């Protein structure tokens, strides 16, 4: 199982690598500030067949 995922910041376009935790549930959503531009992103993580799908949208 993966323990890292990445998303593209919706504001600045940078690829951000984040830790992911499958024990927190198969579908997760939380808000995180981009470490590059400091704008808030809503992070969506979905686990399916041992693989994580990570995406973000601007808050």
Secondary structure as GFF3:
##gff-version 3
##sequence-region A 1 59
A	DSSP	beta_strand	4	8	.	.	.	ID=ss1
A	DSSP	beta_strand	15	19	.	.	.	ID=ss2
A	DSSP	three_ten_helix	22	24	.	.	.	ID=ss3
A	DSSP	beta_strand	27	33	.	.	.	ID=ss4
A	DSSP	beta_strand	40	48	.	.	.	ID=ss5
A	DSSP	beta_strand	51	58	.	.	.	ID=ss6
###
